[in-house]
Amino acid sequence: MDGLIIRNETEKDFSQVEAMIREAFWNVNVPGCDEHYLAHILRGHEDFIPELDLVAVLDGRIIGSVMYTKAWLSDENGCEKEIISFGPLSVHPDFQRRGVGKALLERSFDIAAKMGYDAVVIFGHSSNYVSRGFKSSRKFNICLEGDVFPTAMLARELKEGALDGRKFIFRGSPAFNYDSSEAERFDSLFPPKKKEYLPCQEEFYIYSHSTVN
């Protein structure tokens, strides 16, 4: 997109970014959304990675953002490997499907690789991420505790061979374990929006609760 600038988020961007994230996720996965609250609390968490906190700016307006936290992979011998995970990745509805998310991810991957990170594991819909090099975590032998391979868990190498076929157990940051009632209170600070049930929410539920055998 001509004129698109990718840069680090600054403190003065916080309120604009949170409002944009709210617009991007409202009624998409559930009635309403919590992602703007998640962004609000992530910045202060010890697992948050400021260098990978990026915004997309067009004509002075923030139209997209991505945030990263540390995550970990443990092999069967107990050896732990620090990796990264992103979320929320957000693009304002008026600018979706125009390459903004791609630009945010490609820039962040470059920075992460230079920082020494060699793999990314996320939870997301495959249709949004396979074109960015992500594959099912099952193909990399990455699971959750109990040998669970969520359909939505995807992985990408930033360095070839970083995920070498060993069985890994993924552990994400506890920053995502937030109080939903606090998210409700935070949302009350924004202009009222109607919460609605939409068919896409049922699709999200099915996908996010399914596993790969």
Sequence and secondary structure as in RCSB ss.txt:
>XXXX:A:sequence
MDGLIIRNETEKDFSQVEAMIREAFWNVNVPGCDEHYLAHILRGHEDFIPELDLVAVLDGRIIGSVMYTKAWLSD
ENGCEKEIISFGPLSVHPDFQRRGVGKALLERSFDIAAKMGYDAVVIFGHSSNYVSRGFKSSRKFNICLEGDVFP
TAMLARELKEGALDGRKFIFRGSPAFNYDSSEAERFDSLFPPKKKEYLPCQEEFYIYSHSTVN
>XXXX:A:secstr
 TT EEEE  GGGHHHHHHHHHHHHTTTSSSS  HHHHHHHHTTSTTB GGG EEEEETTEEEEEEEEEEEEEEE
TTS EEEEEEEEEEEE GGGTTSSHHHHHHHHHHHHHHHTT  EEEEE  HHHHGGGT EEGGGGTEEBTTTB B
TTEEEEESSTTSS S  EEEE  GGG   HHHHHHHHTTS        HHHHHHHHHHT B  
